[in-house]
Amino acid sequence: MADDKQNKEAMKEAIETLNQIATNHSTPKTIKKAITDLITDLNNNEYSLSVRANNTISLLDDVTQDPNMPSYVRTQLRQAVSKLESIRE
């Protein structure tokens, strides 16, 4: 079983990265909205950390397909996905 402290730290780092994207003025509005919704889902304690992380990874895959996505935002999203992928039960 993965260390709970490591999982929480990875979740915190992923949320911080997503917050940076959502608050960046050059991020398109549609992407900001999707990221903000994902942050809300990640902060919802109804499900375990790993379930929230896996759901978000799946949804981020759809978000990265947006043709309006700047390349630097896509890179930041990949960083967040990497953190979320490290979360295990």
VMD Tcl script that draws the C-alpha trace (Angstrom):
set ca {
  {0.00 0.00 0.00}
  {1.36 3.39 -0.98}
  {2.18 5.88 1.71}
  {-0.83 8.11 2.42}
  {1.40 11.12 3.03}
  {3.04 10.72 -0.40}
  {-0.36 10.40 -2.06}
  {-1.66 13.56 -0.38}
  {1.49 15.47 -1.35}
  {1.17 14.34 -4.99}
  {-2.50 15.39 -4.98}
  {-1.58 18.78 -3.52}
  {1.10 19.34 -6.17}
  {-1.25 18.34 -8.98}
  {-3.94 20.73 -7.70}
  {-1.39 23.54 -7.45}
  {-0.34 22.96 -11.06}
  {-3.97 22.94 -12.21}
  {-4.63 26.14 -10.22}
  {-1.73 27.83 -12.01}
  {-3.27 26.91 -15.35}
  {-6.75 28.06 -14.28}
  {-5.50 31.43 -13.03}
  {-3.22 32.16 -15.98}
  {-4.67 35.02 -18.05}
  {-3.52 33.50 -21.33}
  {-5.33 30.18 -20.79}
  {-8.47 29.98 -22.98}
  {-11.76 30.31 -21.07}
  {-13.06 26.88 -22.09}
  {-9.94 25.23 -20.73}
  {-10.08 27.31 -17.53}
  {-13.65 26.13 -16.95}
  {-12.74 22.48 -17.47}
  {-9.71 22.75 -15.18}
  {-11.72 24.54 -12.48}
  {-14.32 21.74 -12.57}
  {-11.56 19.14 -12.27}
  {-10.05 20.93 -9.26}
  {-13.46 20.86 -7.58}
  {-13.72 17.12 -8.26}
  {-10.21 16.52 -6.88}
  {-11.11 18.33 -3.67}
  {-14.30 16.28 -3.20}
  {-13.61 13.80 -0.38}
  {-16.52 11.54 -1.32}
  {-14.15 9.15 -3.13}
  {-10.65 7.90 -2.34}
  {-7.59 9.79 -3.58}
  {-6.82 7.15 -6.21}
  {-10.37 7.18 -7.62}
  {-10.34 10.99 -7.86}
  {-6.89 10.92 -9.46}
  {-7.86 8.29 -12.05}
  {-11.08 10.10 -12.96}
  {-9.19 13.35 -13.40}
  {-6.50 11.71 -15.54}
  {-9.21 10.37 -17.83}
  {-10.90 13.77 -18.11}
  {-7.60 15.59 -18.64}
  {-6.96 13.37 -21.64}
  {-10.09 14.86 -23.22}
  {-9.06 18.41 -22.26}
  {-5.64 18.07 -23.90}
  {-7.32 17.29 -27.22}
  {-8.65 20.87 -27.42}
  {-7.16 22.50 -30.54}
  {-7.12 25.90 -28.77}
  {-4.73 24.60 -26.11}
  {-1.42 26.46 -26.00}
  {1.57 24.12 -25.94}
  {2.82 25.38 -22.56}
  {-0.58 24.57 -20.99}
  {-0.43 21.07 -22.46}
  {3.01 20.65 -20.88}
  {1.70 21.79 -17.48}
  {-1.24 19.39 -17.79}
  {1.19 16.54 -18.45}
  {3.03 17.48 -15.27}
  {-0.22 17.34 -13.31}
  {-1.09 13.97 -14.88}
  {2.33 12.65 -13.90}
  {1.68 13.61 -10.28}
  {-1.78 12.10 -10.34}
  {-0.44 8.86 -11.84}
  {1.87 8.46 -8.84}
  {-1.17 8.18 -6.52}
  {-1.87 4.56 -5.64}
  {-3.90 2.78 -2.97}
}
mol new
graphics top color blue
foreach p $ca { graphics top sphere $p radius 0.5 }
foreach p [lrange $ca 0 end-1] q [lrange $ca 1 end] { graphics top cylinder $p $q radius 0.2 }
display resetview
